[in-house]
């Protein structure tokens, strides 16, 4: 008996579901099958106009900037904090939104109904054959062509019956049974292809999806046996041949059901699928069925891959076939493109609902702050007498007024006569110094002054339509100037500017971008104060010093009042700035700028050292000079002249030339004939260059000290350029002599130029590439190279400063995130 059992396939010993070998129970679907992407086009949030921004758009107002002629400046609109709420829009902008709670309440109810519909579709997709195969969305022809579509659909099923699936043949057969019963009956035609090492189709051609053909296909499926490897490429080729034999205009869907990677290379299979599905109606959908149990010992797959690698390979195959990907285990779905699209829509609805709740809460909080003031106003409404304007007081009588009353005989009592009469004087008389008025108290003046300077809110009272009810409206609000500094958004340029690093950093340095961390945490409200208490005879910290963490900035203790969110914003902005700095460094190290730096002037003269010491490096200098001529001079329209100096000075032309193509070709040919020999006559070369004009930029390239005295060259260079707009830029090329480099640096600084040093063996591009790819998690890794040139040195210093700020901000964020720090309100007796 054991011998006979060994000859039987493993599938014969597997348990079978009820009525597994019986005929099919075919069901006809009455609904139009759609993918989730197509279903959301008509039933999603956007289609039903339930997008939050669509609801808020009628009551949303963007910030405006207009030029006010009276003020002679551009003014930005401000938010009326009592009427509107600021909301971040989907494009990143901030708009002022008028919150209407009834509308948002109704909107949330509609969102709830939309989420319920999405949940019902997810439940429908996880039932029956749709849990395994998804929705077979190919459309039907016939009398209902207007409803189902005009393209006759064809469905091809590719089934993996390799030896690795021998223990799961019953699962495969049951999955095919569900598909035949529930979805294929509504299709135009179909075919089934089983593949192991060999490819076996059920029918040579496409067959109509009639009940008889479906039953015949099921009987053929029951006779399948597992064996061989996974020849997915052969099965795909046969499916594509069936597609080519079909009539033009037919839409064909290929459904691949497998449990592993193909025998062939993944790149070859994906390339074939991408070429076959490009521009046509053929789509490849992949259904992955994976198990937790390992295959049999005698089942060695041709290509091994883990579960994650298998899913990634088949997912990529579905993407190349313009189809969908499904991943199923014994316990249920792991991944489904249809369900993932619905879950993403549900998450979007939940996000919209949370934003609605935040808007309503923000409005409720603001209403709660105003409510006590409104209640006090409404509890004691003013009477009509109080609303009438007060009567003006009679002017104080003067001596002239009293005399006239006595003349007319008006009765005046003693009290009236005893009033102090103001001394009358004509308008032309000189005023007398009024007598000093008695002061109420010495401290009342300061109090009154403080009250006058204190901003107060003014109100206007009006009668409403309901009887004697009185309402109030605020006319002005106190403007409280906040000393708290917010994290700005860095405005960085996208294109590189032809300017020096000094000029560039004047606009985009850390300080100009307002990202100096020390200033952000050094406001007046961050000061750590200690005051001497006479009773205890010692200095005691301020009352709330124990609430905020204390940090030390430049030797001074400060209180960290930035929140974790603000520090995260600072980290994000600083990383953007460092990335832009590194890109600028890459630009300065690319092309001809690596050797000559950036050409700033519109008229320049290039001085090349062709002494004997330059012989090993002259070919490289010629190559870089050619790049300079075409990349910077010709492209930017810079008039230029060329001089070479060794024992003597050789000039390309006697005057500056326009950067035409003929002149640039001639300059390149002249530079190619240069030879290195002799000594270095730097002073004579500078004298010749100064003869080209009074407004000029001189770029001197040399590898050492001049043949004459360095002090003589510095003195004569100052004399020759006195009163002229001539800048001398110096370039040190492969010079290791510190004295020579110091001479070139002093020459550039003395004449308003820049010093640049080119290192042939310094690979700074690798460091920049590592920083851009690996990020800025470590302040000291990678280590930036040490540049001695002015442009690169200043830029690297700014990068180092930004990296230090970034490290400090992350440290501050970690301090605020520690669970041991609890913000506890101090007791009443705390100092």
C-alpha positions in Angstrom: 0.0 0.0 0.0 2.8 2.4 0.8 4.3 1.7 -2.6 1.1 2.7 -4.3 0.8 5.8 -2.2 4.2 7.0 -3.4 3.1 6.8 -7.0 0.1 9.0 -6.4 0.4 12.8 -6.7 0.2 14.8 -3.5 -3.0 16.4 -4.6 -4.9 13.2 -4.2 -4.4 13.2 -0.5 -5.6 16.8 0.0 -9.0 17.6 1.5 -11.6 19.0 -0.9 -14.4 21.5 -0.3 -18.0 20.3 -0.6 -19.2 19.6 -4.2 -15.7 20.2 -5.5 -16.0 17.8 -8.4 -19.7 18.7 -9.2 -20.9 20.9 -12.0 -20.7 24.7 -11.9 -23.5 26.9 -10.5 -23.2 29.8 -12.9 -24.3 33.2 -11.8 -25.2 36.1 -14.1 -24.1 39.5 -12.8 -26.5 42.4 -13.2 -24.0 45.3 -12.4 -21.3 46.8 -14.5 -17.9 45.7 -13.1 -15.4 48.5 -12.7 -12.0 49.0 -11.2 -11.8 51.1 -8.1 -10.1 53.8 -10.0 -13.1 54.0 -12.5 -15.6 53.6 -9.7 -14.1 56.6 -7.8 -14.4 58.8 -10.8 -18.2 58.7 -10.4 -18.6 57.9 -6.7 -15.5 59.4 -5.0 -15.3 62.5 -2.9 -14.3 64.7 -5.8 -17.1 63.4 -8.0 -19.7 64.0 -5.3 -18.2 67.4 -4.6 -17.3 66.4 -1.1 -13.7 67.7 -1.2 -13.2 69.9 1.8 -11.7 72.6 -0.3 -14.7 72.6 -2.7 -16.9 73.2 0.4 -14.8 75.9 1.8 -14.0 77.6 -1.5 -17.1 80.0 -1.5 -16.1 81.4 1.9 -12.3 81.3 1.5 -10.3 84.4 0.8 -6.6 84.5 -0.2 -4.2 87.0 1.3 -3.9 90.1 -0.9 -1.0 92.4 -1.5 -1.7 95.8 -3.0 0.2 99.0 -3.4 -1.2 101.8 -1.3 -0.3 105.2 -2.9 -0.7 107.1 0.3 1.7 104.9 2.2 3.9 104.4 -0.9 4.4 100.7 -0.1 2.9 97.3 -0.6 0.5 96.3 2.2 -0.6 92.7 2.9 -4.1 92.0 4.1 -4.4 90.7 7.7 -6.8 88.2 9.2 -9.7 89.4 11.2 -9.2 87.1 14.1 -12.7 87.4 15.4 -14.4 86.6 12.1 -12.2 84.1 10.2 -9.9 81.2 10.7 -6.7 80.6 8.8 -6.6 77.3 6.8 -3.8 75.7 4.8 -5.0 75.0 1.3 -4.2 71.9 -0.8 -1.6 73.8 -2.8 0.3 74.9 0.3 -1.0 78.4 0.5 -2.9 79.8 3.5 -6.3 81.3 3.1 -8.7 83.0 5.5 -11.9 81.0 5.8 -15.2 82.0 7.2 -16.4 79.0 9.3 -20.1 78.2 9.1 -20.8 75.4 11.7 -24.2 74.3 10.2 -22.6 73.8 6.7 -19.6 71.9 8.2 -22.0 69.8 10.3 -24.0 68.8 7.2 -20.7 68.2 5.3 -19.5 65.8 8.0 -22.8 63.8 7.8 -22.3 63.6 4.0 -18.7 62.4 4.6 -20.1 59.7 6.9 -22.4 58.5 4.2 -19.6 58.5 1.6 -17.3 56.5 4.0 -20.2 54.0 4.5 -20.5 53.5 0.8 -16.7 53.0 0.5 -16.8 50.4 3.3 -19.6 48.5 1.6 -17.6 48.3 -1.6 -14.5 47.1 0.3 -16.7 44.4 1.8 -18.0 43.5 -1.6 -14.5 43.3 -3.1 -13.4 40.9 -0.3 -16.1 38.4 -1.0 -16.2 35.5 -3.5 -13.9 35.4 -6.4 -13.2 39.1 -6.2 -11.0 38.5 -3.1 -8.7 36.4 -5.3 -9.0 37.8 -8.8 -10.4 41.3 -8.2 -13.0 42.5 -10.6 -12.8 41.2 -14.1 -13.6 44.5 -15.8 -13.5 43.5 -19.5 -16.8 44.5 -21.1 -19.5 42.5 -23.0 -20.8 42.8 -26.6 -24.2 42.0 -27.8 -27.6 43.8 -27.6 -26.4 45.7 -24.4 -23.4 47.1 -26.2 -24.4 50.7 -25.4 -24.5 49.8 -21.7 -21.5 47.4 -21.5 -19.3 49.2 -24.1 -18.5 48.7 -27.8 -15.2 46.7 -27.4 -15.8 43.0 -27.4 -13.9 41.6 -24.3 -11.7 38.6 -24.1 -10.3 37.1 -20.9 -7.3 34.8 -20.7 -6.4 33.0 -17.5 -2.8 31.9 -16.9 -2.6 29.3 -14.1 0.6 28.3 -12.4 0.7 24.5 -12.0 4.4 24.1 -11.4 5.7 21.4 -9.0 6.0 24.1 -6.2 2.2 24.3 -6.1 1.5 20.5 -5.8 0.3 20.9 -2.2 -2.1 23.7 -3.2 -3.7 22.3 -6.4 -7.1 22.1 -4.7 -6.8 25.8 -3.7 -6.0 26.7 -7.3 -8.9 24.6 -8.7 -11.4 26.1 -6.2 -10.2 29.7 -7.1 -10.8 28.9 -10.8 -14.2 27.5 -9.9 -15.3 30.7 -8.2 -14.1 32.7 -11.2 -16.0 30.6 -13.7 -19.2 30.7 -11.7 -19.3 34.4 -10.7 -17.5 36.5 -13.3 -16.7 34.8 -16.6 -20.3 34.1 -17.6 -20.8 37.8 -18.4 -17.8 38.0 -20.7 -17.7 37.6 -24.5 -15.0 34.9 -24.8 -12.3 33.3 -22.6 -9.5 30.8 -22.5 -7.4 29.1 -19.8 -3.7 28.3 -20.1 -1.9 26.1 -17.6 1.8 26.4 -17.4 4.6 24.5 -15.6 7.7 23.7 -17.7 5.3 23.1 -20.6 2.4 25.4 -21.6 -1.0 23.7 -22.1 -4.0 25.7 -23.3 -7.6 24.6 -22.7 -8.6 25.6 -26.2 -6.5 26.6 -29.2 -8.6 29.6 -29.9 -10.8 31.9 -27.8 -14.1 30.3 -26.9 -17.4 31.9 -26.2 -18.4 32.2 -22.5 -21.4 29.9 -22.8 -22.5 27.6 -19.9 -21.4 24.6 -22.0 -17.9 25.9 -22.5 -17.6 26.9 -18.9 -18.5 23.4 -17.8 -16.1 21.9 -20.2 -13.3 24.2 -19.0 -14.1 23.1 -15.4 -13.7 19.5 -16.3 -10.4 20.2 -17.9 -9.2 22.0 -14.8 -10.1 19.0 -12.6 -7.7 16.9 -14.7 -4.7 19.2 -14.2 -1.6 17.9 -12.4 1.4 19.9 -11.1 4.9 19.5 -12.5 7.9 21.3 -13.8 9.0 24.9 -13.2 7.4 28.3 -13.9 7.6 29.1 -17.6 5.7 32.4 -17.3 7.4 33.8 -20.5 6.0 30.9 -22.6 2.5 31.4 -21.2 2.6 35.1 -21.9 3.8 34.6 -25.5 0.9 32.2 -26.1 -1.6 34.7 -24.6 -0.2 37.5 -26.8 -0.5 35.3 -29.9 -4.2 34.8 -29.0 -4.5 38.6 -28.8 -2.9 39.0 -32.2 -5.3 36.5 -33.7 -8.3 38.4 -32.3 -10.2 40.9 -34.4 -9.0 44.6 -34.2 -10.6 46.6 -31.4 -11.1 43.7 -29.0 -10.1 44.4 -25.4 -8.2 41.5 -23.9 -7.4 41.0 -20.2 -4.8 38.5 -19.1 -5.0 37.3 -15.5 -1.8 35.6 -14.2 -2.3 33.4 -11.1 1.1 32.3 -9.7 2.9 31.7 -6.5 6.5 32.7 -7.4 8.9 34.5 -9.7 9.3 33.4 -13.3 12.1 31.1 -14.5 13.4 33.8 -16.8 15.1 37.1 -15.8 12.7 39.6 -14.5 14.0 42.4 -16.8 13.4 40.2 -19.9 9.9 39.3 -18.8 9.0 42.9 -17.9 10.4 44.2 -21.2 8.4 41.8 -23.2 5.2 42.6 -21.3 5.8 46.4 -21.6 6.3 46.0 -25.4 3.3 43.8 -25.9 0.9 46.0 -23.9 2.1 49.4 -25.2 -0.4 51.2 -27.3 -3.0 48.4 -27.4 -5.9 47.1 -25.4 -4.1 44.2 -23.8 -3.7 44.4 -20.0 -1.9 42.1 -17.6 -3.2 41.6 -14.1 -1.2 39.6 -11.6 -2.6 37.5 -8.7 0.0 36.3 -6.2 -0.9 33.4 -4.0 1.8 32.9 -1.3 1.9 30.4 1.5 3.8 30.3 4.8 4.8 26.6 4.3 8.0 25.8 2.4 7.7 23.6 -0.8 8.5 20.0 -0.9 12.1 18.9 -0.6 12.3 17.7 -4.2 10.8 21.0 -5.4 13.8 23.2 -6.0 12.7 26.4 -7.8 15.0 27.6 -10.6 15.1 31.1 -9.1 14.9 31.7 -5.4 13.2 34.8 -4.0 11.8 35.8 -0.6 8.1 36.7 -0.2 8.9 40.4 -0.4 11.1 40.0 -3.4 8.5 37.9 -5.2 5.8 40.5 -4.5 8.1 43.3 -5.7 8.9 41.4 -9.0 5.2 40.6 -9.8 4.1 44.0 -8.8 6.5 45.5 -11.3 5.3 43.0 -13.9 1.7 44.3 -13.4 2.9 47.9 -13.7 4.5 47.1 -17.1 1.3 45.4 -18.2 -0.9 48.4 -17.3 -2.8 46.2 -14.9 -3.5 45.6 -11.2 -1.7 43.6 -8.6 -3.3 41.3 -5.9 -1.5 39.5 -3.2 -3.4 36.8 -1.3 -2.4 34.5 1.6 -4.4 31.7 3.3 -5.6 34.2 5.9 -6.8 36.8 3.5 -5.7 39.7 1.3 -2.3 41.3 1.9 -2.4 43.8 -0.9 -4.9 44.8 -3.5 -4.8 47.8 -5.8 -8.6 48.1 -5.8 -8.9 48.0 -2.0 -5.9 50.3 -1.5 -7.5 53.0 -3.7 -10.7 52.8 -1.6 -8.7 52.9 1.7 -6.8 56.0 0.5 -10.2 57.6 -0.3 -11.4 56.7 3.2 -8.3 58.2 4.8 -8.8 61.3 2.8 -12.4 61.6 4.1 -11.2 61.0 7.7 -8.6 63.7 7.2 -11.3 66.1 5.9 -13.5 65.4 8.9 -10.6 66.0 11.3 -9.9 69.4 9.6 -13.5 70.3 9.9 -13.4 69.5 13.6 -10.3 71.6 14.0 -11.9 74.5 12.3 -15.0 74.3 14.5 -12.9 73.9 17.6 -10.8 77.0 16.6 -14.0 79.0 16.2 -15.4 77.7 19.5 -12.2 78.7 21.3 -12.3 82.2 19.9 -16.0 82.5 20.8 -15.2 81.3 24.3 -12.6 84.1 24.7 -15.1 86.8 23.7 -18.1 85.4 25.5 -17.4 86.9 29.0 -17.1 90.3 27.5 -20.2 89.9 25.5 -22.1 88.7 28.5 -21.1 91.6 30.6 -22.3 93.9 27.9 -25.6 92.2 27.5 -26.4 91.9 31.2 -26.4 95.7 31.8 -27.8 97.2 28.7 -27.7 101.0 28.7 -30.9 103.0 28.9 -32.1 105.4 26.4 -31.0 108.3 28.6 -27.5 106.9 28.7 -27.5 106.5 25.0 -28.3 110.2 24.4 -25.3 112.5 23.9 -24.4 114.3 27.1 -25.1 118.0 27.4 -22.2 120.3 26.9 -21.1 122.1 30.1 -21.4 125.9 30.1 -18.1 127.7 29.6 -16.5 129.1 32.7 -17.6 132.8 33.1 -14.9 135.4 32.7 -14.7 138.9 34.4 -16.1 140.5 31.2 -19.1 138.2 31.2 -19.9 138.9 34.8 -19.7 142.7 34.2 -22.2 142.5 31.3 -24.6 140.5 33.4 -24.5 143.1 36.2 -25.1 145.8 33.6 -28.2 144.0 32.3 -29.4 143.6 35.9 -29.4 139.8 35.8 -29.9 138.4 39.2 -26.7 136.9 40.5 -26.4 135.2 43.8 -23.5 135.3 46.1 -22.3 131.9 44.9 -22.1 133.1 41.4 -20.4 136.3 42.4 -18.0 134.4 44.5 -16.8 132.3 41.6 -13.3 132.9 40.5 -13.5 135.0 37.3 -11.0 134.2 34.7 -8.9 137.2 33.8 -10.0 138.5 30.4 -7.4 139.7 27.9 -7.6 140.5 24.2 -6.2 138.1 21.7 -3.2 140.4 21.0 -2.0 140.5 24.6 0.7 138.3 25.9 -0.5 135.3 27.8 0.3 135.0 31.5 1.7 131.9 33.0 -1.2 130.1 34.6 -1.0 129.2 38.2 0.2 125.7 39.1 -2.7 123.3 39.9 -2.4 121.1 42.9 -1.4 117.5 42.2 -3.6 114.7 43.4 -0.8 112.4 44.2 2.7 111.8 43.1 2.0 108.4 41.6 -1.2 109.3 39.7 0.7 110.9 36.8 2.6 107.7 36.0 -0.6 105.7 36.3 -2.5 108.0 34.0 0.3 107.9 31.5 0.3 104.1 31.5 -3.4 104.1 31.1 -3.2 106.4 28.1 -0.5 104.3 26.5 -2.4 101.1 27.2 -4.3 100.0 24.1 -8.0 99.5 24.7 -10.8 98.1 22.6 -13.6 100.5 21.6 -17.2 99.4 21.2 -20.3 100.8 19.5 -23.8 100.2 20.9 -26.9 99.9 18.8 -30.6 98.9 19.2 -31.7 95.7 17.5 -35.1 95.0 15.9 -36.3 93.0 19.0 -37.7 95.6 21.3 -35.3 97.2 23.6 -32.5 94.7 23.0 -29.1 96.2 22.6 -26.2 94.9 20.7 -22.5 95.8 20.6 -19.9 95.7 17.9 -16.2 96.2 18.2 -14.8 99.1 16.3 -11.1 98.8 17.1 -9.0 96.1 18.7 -5.8 96.4 20.7 -2.8 95.6 18.6 -0.4 93.6 20.7 3.0 93.5 19.3 4.4 90.0 19.7 8.1 89.5 20.4 7.9 85.8 19.5 9.8 84.9 16.4 8.3 82.5 13.9 10.2 80.1 11.6 10.3 81.7 8.2 10.1 79.8 4.9 13.5 80.2 3.1 13.1 81.7 -0.4 16.0 80.2 -2.4 16.9 80.8 -6.0 16.5 78.0 -8.5 19.0 79.3 -11.0 22.7 80.1 -10.3 23.8 83.7 -10.4 27.1 84.8 -11.8 28.4 86.6 -8.7 30.9 86.2 -6.0 30.0 84.1 -2.9 30.2 87.3 -0.8 27.5 89.0 -2.9 25.4 85.8 -3.1 25.5 85.3 0.7 24.3 88.9 1.2 20.9 87.7 -0.1 20.9 84.0 0.9 23.0 83.6 4.1 21.6 82.0 7.2 21.3 85.5 8.8 19.5 87.0 5.8 17.1 84.1 5.6 16.3 84.7 9.3 17.3 81.1 10.2 19.9 82.1 12.8 19.0 79.6 15.6 20.7 81.7 18.3 18.5 84.7 17.4 15.4 82.6 17.3 15.9 81.4 20.9 17.3 84.7 22.2 14.2 86.9 22.3 13.3 89.0 25.3 10.9 86.4 26.5 13.6 83.8 26.6 15.9 85.5 29.0 16.7 83.6 32.2 16.4 86.2 35.0 17.5 86.0 38.6 16.6 88.5 41.3 17.9 89.1 44.7 15.3 88.4 47.4 16.1 90.4 50.6 14.3 88.0 52.9 16.3 85.0 51.9 19.5 86.9 51.0 20.1 85.1 47.7 19.2 85.3 44.0 16.1 83.3 43.0 15.1 82.4 39.5 12.0 83.8 37.9 8.6 82.2 38.7 8.3 80.1 35.5 11.9 79.2 35.0 11.2 75.5 35.9 8.6 75.2 33.1 10.8 75.7 30.0 14.1 73.8 29.4 17.2 75.9 29.9 19.9 76.1 27.3 23.1 77.9 27.0 23.7 80.2 24.0 27.1 81.9 23.7 27.6 81.5 27.5 24.2 83.0 28.4 21.4 80.8 29.8 18.2 81.0 27.8 14.8 79.4 28.0 13.8 77.3 25.1 10.3 78.4 24.2 10.1 76.9 20.7 7.7 74.0 20.3 8.6 70.6 18.8 6.6 71.6 15.6 8.5 74.8 15.2 11.8 73.0 15.6 10.7 70.5 13.0 9.9 73.4 10.7 13.3 74.8 11.4 15.0 71.5 10.7 13.2 71.2 7.4 14.0 74.8 6.3 17.7 74.4 7.3 18.0 71.1 5.4 16.7 72.9 2.3 19.2 75.7 2.8 22.1 73.3 3.2 21.1 71.4 0.1 21.0 74.6 -1.9 24.4 75.6 -0.5 25.9 72.2 -1.6 24.4 72.6 -5.0 26.0 76.0 -5.3 29.3 74.4 -4.2 28.9 71.8 -7.0 28.3 74.6 -9.5 31.5 76.4 -8.4 33.5 73.2 -8.8 32.1 72.4 -12.3 33.4 73.4 -15.7 35.9 76.2 -16.0 34.9 77.6 -12.6 37.0 74.9 -11.0 40.2 76.4 -12.3 39.4 80.1 -13.0 36.5 80.7 -10.7 33.5 82.8 -11.7 34.0 85.6 -14.2 32.2 88.7 -12.9 33.2 91.6 -15.2 32.1 92.3 -18.7 35.7 93.2 -19.8 38.5 90.9 -18.6 42.1 90.1 -19.4 43.4 86.6 -18.7 47.1 86.3 -17.7 48.6 82.8 -18.1 51.9 81.8 -16.4 53.9 79.9 -19.0 57.2 79.7 -17.1 59.2 76.5 -17.0 57.6 75.3 -13.8 54.2 75.2 -15.6 55.3 72.6 -18.1 53.7 69.5 -16.5 50.4 71.4 -16.1 50.2 73.4 -19.3 48.1 70.9 -21.2 45.4 70.9 -18.5 45.5 74.8 -18.4 45.0 74.9 -22.2 42.0 72.6 -21.9 40.4 74.6 -19.1 41.1 77.8 -20.9 39.2 76.5 -23.9 36.3 75.7 -21.6 36.5 79.2 -20.1 36.3 80.9 -23.5 33.2 79.0 -24.6 31.4 78.5 -21.3 31.7 81.9 -19.7 33.2 84.4 -22.1 31.3 83.6 -25.2 28.0 82.6 -23.5 27.9 85.7 -21.3 29.1 88.2 -23.9 32.4 89.1 -22.1 35.0 91.1 -24.0 38.4 89.5 -23.3 42.1 89.6 -24.0 44.8 86.9 -23.5 48.4 87.4 -22.3 51.0 84.8 -21.5 54.2 85.6 -19.6 57.4 83.9 -18.9 60.7 85.7 -19.7 58.6 88.0 -21.9 55.0 88.9 -22.3 53.0 87.6 -25.4 49.6 89.1 -26.3 47.0 87.4 -28.4 45.7 90.8 -29.6 46.6 94.4 -28.8 43.1 95.2 -27.5 40.0 93.5 -26.0 38.0 91.5 -28.5 34.3 90.8 -28.7 33.4 87.2 -27.9 32.3 86.2 -31.4 32.7 82.7 -32.7 35.6 83.7 -35.0 37.4 85.4 -32.1 36.9 82.5 -29.8 38.2 80.0 -32.4 41.2 82.2 -32.9 41.9 82.5 -29.2 41.8 78.7 -28.7 44.2 78.2 -31.6 46.6 80.8 -30.2 46.5 79.2 -26.7 47.2 75.8 -28.2 50.6 77.0 -29.5 51.9 78.2 -26.1 55.0 76.5 -24.7 56.4 76.6 -21.1 59.9 78.0 -20.6 61.9 80.6 -18.8 61.1 82.6 -15.6 58.1 84.5 -14.3 57.8 88.2 -15.2 54.6 88.9 -13.3 55.1 92.7 -13.0 55.5 93.2 -16.8 52.4 91.1 -17.4 50.3 93.3 -15.0 51.7 96.5 -16.7 50.6 95.1 -20.1 47.2 94.1 -18.8 46.5 97.6 -17.3 46.9 99.1 -20.8 43.7 97.4 -22.0 41.5 100.0 -20.3 40.5 101.7 -17.1 37.5 99.4 -16.3 38.8 95.9 -16.3 39.0 92.6 -14.5 42.4 91.0 -14.5 42.6 87.2 -13.8 46.2 86.2 -13.1 47.0 82.4 -13.1 50.4 81.4 -11.7 52.0 78.5 -9.8 54.5 80.5 -7.7 56.1 83.7 -6.8 57.2 86.3 -9.4 60.7 86.6 -10.6 61.1 90.1 -9.0 60.4 91.2 -5.5 56.9 90.5 -4.1 56.7 93.8 -2.3 57.7 95.6 -5.5 55.0 93.9 -7.5 52.4 94.8 -4.8 53.5 98.4 -4.7 53.6 98.8 -8.5 50.2 97.1 -8.9 48.7 99.6 -6.4 50.3 102.5 -8.3 49.2 101.3 -11.8 45.5 100.7 -10.7 45.2 103.9 -8.6 42.1 105.9 -9.7 41.0 103.1 -12.1 38.2 100.6 -11.8 40.6 97.6 -12.2 40.2 94.5 -10.0 42.9 91.9 -9.9 41.8 88.3 -9.3 44.6 85.8 -8.6 44.5 82.0 -9.2 47.0 79.7 -7.5 47.4 76.5 -9.6 49.0 73.5 -7.9 51.2 75.7 -5.7 52.3 74.3 -2.4 54.5 77.3 -1.5 52.8 79.1 1.3 54.7 82.3 0.7 53.6 82.3 -3.0 50.0 81.7 -2.0 50.2 84.5 0.5 51.5 86.9 -2.1 48.7 86.1 -4.5 46.2 86.5 -1.7 47.5 89.9 -0.7 47.6 91.0 -4.3 43.9 90.1 -4.8 42.8 91.7 -1.5 44.8 94.9 -2.1 43.1 95.5 -5.5 39.5 94.5 -4.7 39.7 91.0 -6.3 39.3 87.4 -5.1 41.9 84.8 -4.4 41.2 81.3 -5.9 43.2 78.2 -5.4 42.7 75.1 -7.5 43.6 71.7 -6.1 44.1 69.0 -8.7 43.9 66.1 -6.3 40.9 67.3 -4.2 37.7 65.4 -5.1 35.1 67.7 -3.5 32.4 66.4 -5.9 32.3 63.1 -4.0 31.8 64.9 -0.7 28.9 67.0 -2.2 27.3 63.9 -3.7 27.4 62.1 -0.3 25.8 65.0 1.4 23.0 65.2 -1.1 22.3 61.5 -1.1 23.0 60.5 2.5 21.4 63.6 4.0 22.6 65.7 6.9 22.2 63.5 9.9 25.8 63.9 11.1 27.4 67.3 11.5 31.0 65.9 10.9 30.3 63.2 8.3 31.1 63.7 5.6 33.9 66.1 6.4 34.0 69.1 4.0 37.4 69.8 2.4 39.4 72.8 3.4 39.3 75.4 0.6 41.6 78.4 0.6 39.9 80.3 -2.2 37.6 83.1 -1.2 34.4 81.9 -2.9 34.5 78.3 -1.8 35.9 79.1 1.7 33.1 81.5 2.5 30.5 79.1 1.2 31.9 76.1 3.2 32.0 78.2 6.3 28.3 79.0 5.8 27.5 75.3 5.2 29.4 74.5 8.5 27.4 77.1 10.3 24.1 75.8 9.0 25.1 72.2 9.9 25.9 73.3 13.5 22.5 75.0 13.8 20.8 71.9 12.4 22.6 69.7 15.0 21.6 72.1 17.8 18.0 72.2 16.6 17.7 68.4 16.6 19.2 68.4 20.1 16.7 70.9 21.3 13.9 68.8 19.7 15.1 65.7 21.5 15.1 67.6 24.8 11.5 68.7 24.3 10.5 65.1 23.3 12.0 63.5 26.4 9.2 61.9 28.5 10.8 63.0 31.7 10.1 66.7 31.0 6.6 67.4 32.2 5.2 70.9 32.1 3.8 71.3 35.6 2.3 74.6 36.8 4.3 75.7 39.9 2.5 76.1 43.2 1.3 79.4 44.6 4.3 79.7 46.9 6.9 79.1 44.1 9.2 82.0 43.3 
